[in-house]
């Protein structure tokens, strides 16, 4: 049927593959009845898990390969020698039009290298960016780049703003998401040339971006904007700092409630509320980083996740397909290109 969505899965990627991948597909299949799956990997191992999930019968096709990319493989080595790997075949299925999105929990560097080679870049996009979403006080926000590009110029940041804005619309369902540039201050003269140059472009008349100016680090969790744009160096540090802080907070909470008999009794009364907090901060709900800017949908799942987290990553890819993410990116990039570069130089920086 023409309305079926075909999802390509790297069944051998991730710490708990293929069990986690196949069971994740089983969870996603219940949420998305229109989805079917192609699983790339060792057939005997995949089939043994599928046999325990009768509701997936007729919705999965196995493409056998013994080759897979290891977690410690160098991207260049994986790209040269992994042509028949489960990861590469998963991406090739999207490139060939046999599937509409690819999901892998494998080696991030190898996946990025293979995705750029197999899927190519969208017209008007110079570099791909890694984007994901996370909880805030106001709901959920998107951040990019999270590590694909250590150094970026103004054009890159403008392109990331377009990519992130479309991602927020298609995955988070926001009609007109606000976009901010991560900076060391909110004043117009703050930041380096790339940030200030990008801000000028995003403020230009006719820009399709709802630009809200600069965002400081302490405003990310507050949800000041729906999309936070930065270079990969800063973004990767910011997101991992947030993850580490959340883990530290959880450790402090557990230690506090185990400190005394009265504290344990207090936990019993607060347990329902704490369970809601735990669910709100469950990283599995936010699993699924997307390589935006490619001419195809590729989603990177965390390698250590379980089936629930992998199902979330599948859901991100399917949502992007359903909501026409690539088509919207093409339209907005063309719109930004039509505006043209501003001839005005960015104002002198102030530290």
GUPA-863862 format. One record per residue (C-alpha): x negated, z, y. Coordinates in Angstrom, 2 decimals. Layout:
<voses>
X/Z/Y
...
</voses>
This chain:
<voses>
0.00/0.00/0.00
-1.24/-0.87/3.47
-0.49/2.58/4.84
-2.78/4.33/2.36
-5.94/5.96/3.77
-8.99/5.56/1.55
-11.60/8.32/1.88
-15.11/7.88/0.50
-16.69/11.11/-0.74
-20.33/11.83/-1.53
-19.57/13.86/-4.65
-23.19/14.93/-5.14
-23.85/16.24/-1.61
-23.83/19.99/-0.96
-24.97/23.17/-2.66
-21.91/23.38/-4.94
-21.36/19.70/-5.65
-19.52/18.12/-7.31
-17.08/21.00/-7.96
-16.69/21.83/-4.26
-16.19/18.17/-3.32
-13.57/17.41/-5.96
-11.65/20.65/-5.41
-11.81/20.04/-1.66
-10.26/16.64/-2.23
-7.53/18.38/-4.20
-6.72/20.63/-1.25
-6.83/17.74/1.24
-4.59/15.63/-1.00
-1.81/18.17/-0.63
-2.08/18.11/3.18
-2.41/14.32/3.36
-0.17/12.68/0.73
-1.13/9.24/2.11
-4.82/9.70/1.21
-6.67/8.38/-1.83
-10.31/9.03/-2.69
-13.38/7.20/-3.98
-15.90/9.66/-5.38
-19.52/8.53/-5.67
-21.73/10.38/-8.13
-22.29/11.28/-11.77
-19.04/10.28/-13.48
-19.12/12.82/-16.31
-19.57/15.75/-13.93
-16.89/14.52/-11.53
-14.41/13.78/-14.30
-14.75/17.24/-15.83
-13.53/18.75/-12.55
-10.83/16.12/-12.01
-9.35/16.90/-15.43
-8.45/20.37/-14.12
-6.59/18.94/-11.10
-3.64/16.95/-12.46
-2.12/16.43/-8.99
-5.08/14.14/-8.18
-4.26/11.81/-11.06
-3.93/8.27/-9.82
-5.39/9.11/-6.41
-9.10/9.14/-7.26
-11.53/6.42/-8.29
-15.00/7.31/-9.56
-17.99/5.10/-8.75
-20.80/6.19/-11.02
-24.38/6.60/-9.87
-27.11/8.90/-11.16
-28.98/8.78/-7.85
-28.45/11.33/-5.08
-30.29/12.57/-1.99
-31.91/15.99/-2.32
-31.61/18.61/0.39
-35.31/18.49/1.23
-35.67/14.70/1.29
-37.19/13.17/4.42
-34.76/10.84/6.24
-37.21/7.92/6.15
-37.79/8.37/2.41
-34.07/8.66/1.70
-33.37/5.51/3.72
-36.01/3.50/1.81
-35.41/4.75/-1.72
-31.78/5.88/-1.67
-29.97/2.56/-1.63
-28.07/3.47/-4.80
-27.61/7.13/-3.95
-24.15/8.69/-3.78
-24.65/9.24/-0.04
-25.59/5.64/0.75
-22.82/4.19/-1.41
-20.30/6.44/0.35
-21.32/5.04/3.74
-21.52/1.48/2.44
-17.88/1.74/1.30
-16.86/2.31/4.93
-19.14/-0.44/6.22
-17.63/-2.89/3.72
-14.06/-1.90/4.58
-13.29/-0.40/1.17
-12.78/3.02/2.77
-11.81/4.18/6.25
-13.98/7.30/6.51
-16.94/8.87/4.71
-17.50/12.58/4.07
-20.74/14.15/2.86
-22.16/17.67/2.65
-25.64/16.34/1.93
-28.92/16.27/3.84
-28.09/15.94/7.57
-31.16/13.94/8.58
-30.77/11.52/5.69
-27.06/11.11/6.38
-27.71/10.31/10.04
-30.42/7.77/9.19
-28.29/6.08/6.55
-25.17/6.10/8.72
-26.99/4.41/11.62
-28.37/1.78/9.26
-25.18/1.14/7.31
-22.47/1.51/9.95
-24.42/0.39/13.05
-23.53/1.48/16.60
-20.37/0.79/18.56
-20.82/-1.68/21.43
-21.80/0.15/24.62
-23.18/3.22/22.80
-26.94/3.67/22.76
-27.19/6.72/20.49
-24.91/8.61/18.11
-24.05/12.23/18.86
-23.13/15.06/16.51
-19.86/16.68/17.57
-17.90/19.60/16.21
-15.24/22.04/17.38
-15.22/25.83/17.57
-12.88/28.69/18.54
-12.53/29.89/22.14
-10.29/32.32/24.01
-8.00/29.43/24.93
-7.87/27.81/21.51
-10.49/25.30/20.37
-13.11/23.22/22.16
-15.51/20.41/21.26
-19.27/20.39/21.83
-21.76/17.53/21.58
-24.56/16.67/21.03
-25.48/19.29/18.42
-28.88/18.00/17.44
-29.08/14.23/17.06
-30.85/13.61/20.39
-33.46/16.02/21.72
-33.85/14.17/25.04
-31.05/12.35/26.87
-30.68/10.44/30.12
-27.61/10.22/32.36
-26.20/7.20/30.50
-26.40/9.04/27.19
-24.54/12.05/28.60
-21.81/9.83/30.07
-21.37/8.14/26.70
-21.24/11.54/24.99
-18.53/12.59/27.45
-16.42/9.60/26.41
-17.05/10.24/22.72
-16.19/13.93/23.00
-13.06/13.30/25.08
-11.69/10.87/22.48
-12.61/13.27/19.66
-10.69/16.08/21.39
-7.66/13.82/21.74
-7.67/12.56/18.17
-8.64/15.71/16.26
-7.42/18.57/18.49
-4.38/16.67/19.74
-5.08/17.28/23.43
-3.41/14.71/25.68
-5.88/14.88/28.59
-8.82/17.12/27.65
-11.09/18.49/30.35
-14.81/17.71/30.11
-17.77/19.69/31.46
-21.54/19.28/31.49
-23.54/22.27/30.24
-25.85/23.36/33.03
-27.84/26.30/34.40
-25.35/26.86/37.23
-22.07/25.63/38.66
-23.43/24.40/42.00
-23.65/20.65/42.56
-27.43/20.70/43.10
-28.20/22.59/39.87
-29.78/20.97/36.84
-32.09/18.08/36.06
-31.75/14.42/37.02
-29.94/13.46/33.81
-27.23/16.10/34.23
-26.71/15.44/37.94
-26.73/11.68/37.41
-24.13/11.96/34.66
-21.96/14.18/36.86
-21.94/11.52/39.59
-20.84/8.86/37.10
-18.11/11.06/35.65
-16.77/11.92/39.14
-16.62/8.24/40.18
-13.20/6.84/41.19
-11.43/5.25/38.25
-13.24/7.28/35.61
-11.01/7.85/32.54
-12.62/11.28/32.05
-10.94/14.46/33.29
-14.26/15.87/34.56
-14.28/19.57/35.47
-17.89/19.85/36.65
-20.61/22.08/35.26
-20.23/24.72/32.56
-22.56/27.67/32.10
-23.41/29.18/28.74
-21.15/32.22/29.11
-18.18/29.95/29.83
-18.35/28.08/26.51
-16.57/30.78/24.50
-14.13/31.38/27.34
-12.88/27.82/26.86
-13.38/26.77/30.47
-13.26/23.14/29.34
-12.04/21.35/26.22
-15.25/19.32/25.78
-18.78/20.61/26.47
-21.39/17.85/26.84
-25.14/18.42/26.59
-28.30/17.04/24.98
-29.01/17.72/21.32
-31.80/20.21/21.97
-29.65/22.50/24.13
-26.50/21.95/22.10
-28.12/22.86/18.80
-29.55/26.07/20.25
-26.21/26.97/21.88
-24.11/26.48/18.76
-26.54/28.31/16.47
-26.80/31.18/18.95
-23.01/31.44/18.90
-22.95/31.38/15.09
-25.64/34.06/14.91
-23.84/36.24/17.44
-20.60/35.99/15.47
-22.41/37.02/12.28
-24.11/39.91/14.09
-20.74/41.08/15.42
-19.32/41.00/11.90
-22.25/43.02/10.56
-21.79/45.61/13.32
-18.08/45.88/12.53
-18.70/46.45/8.82
-21.37/49.04/9.56
-19.05/50.84/12.01
-16.17/51.07/9.53
-18.49/52.36/6.79
-20.03/54.99/9.04
-17.75/57.87/8.07
-14.62/58.86/6.16
-12.57/58.77/9.38
-13.87/55.27/10.13
-12.79/54.10/6.67
-9.36/55.58/7.22
-9.21/53.81/10.57
-10.04/50.55/8.81
-7.04/50.99/6.54
-4.74/51.12/9.58
-6.47/48.20/11.30
-6.89/46.02/8.21
-4.08/43.57/8.92
-5.33/42.90/12.44
-8.91/42.58/11.22
-7.79/40.09/8.59
-6.21/37.98/11.33
-9.47/38.15/13.28
-11.43/37.14/10.18
-9.13/34.17/9.65
-9.45/33.14/13.31
-13.25/33.16/13.06
-13.47/31.67/9.56
-16.16/28.96/9.86
-14.49/26.98/7.07
-11.64/26.16/9.44
-14.10/24.45/11.80
-16.18/22.68/9.16
-16.82/19.00/9.78
-19.32/17.66/12.30
-18.81/14.01/13.22
-21.43/11.36/13.94
-19.74/9.86/16.98
-20.79/6.49/18.38
-21.10/4.72/15.03
-18.95/1.73/14.14
-17.32/3.72/11.38
-16.22/7.29/10.72
-18.79/9.57/9.08
-18.23/13.33/8.80
-20.92/15.85/7.88
-19.72/18.94/6.05
-21.84/22.08/5.95
-23.88/21.99/2.75
-23.11/25.58/1.79
-19.35/25.46/2.28
-16.71/25.89/-0.41
-13.76/23.67/-1.32
-11.62/24.97/1.57
-14.35/24.13/4.07
-14.89/20.70/2.54
-11.16/20.03/2.72
-11.35/20.79/6.45
-14.10/18.19/6.82
-11.96/15.63/4.98
-9.10/16.50/7.33
-11.27/15.76/10.37
-12.06/12.29/9.05
-8.43/11.51/8.17
-7.20/12.73/11.56
-9.65/10.37/13.24
-8.35/7.47/11.18
-4.69/8.28/11.78
-5.17/8.60/15.54
-7.30/5.47/15.98
-10.44/7.24/17.19
-12.75/4.20/17.08
-10.31/1.99/18.97
-9.91/4.60/21.72
-13.69/4.99/22.04
-14.07/1.22/22.43
-11.43/1.16/25.18
-12.89/4.08/27.14
-16.48/2.86/26.88
-15.38/-0.53/28.21
-13.57/1.27/31.05
-16.65/3.31/31.99
-18.84/0.20/31.85
-16.47/-1.58/34.23
-16.91/1.21/36.79
-20.64/0.48/36.82
-23.59/2.62/37.73
-23.52/4.43/41.05
-26.15/3.19/43.47
-26.46/6.66/45.00
-29.33/8.76/43.73
-28.60/12.28/42.44
-29.19/15.00/45.03
-32.44/16.95/44.96
-32.44/19.59/42.24
-32.29/23.28/43.03
-33.51/25.79/40.46
</voses>
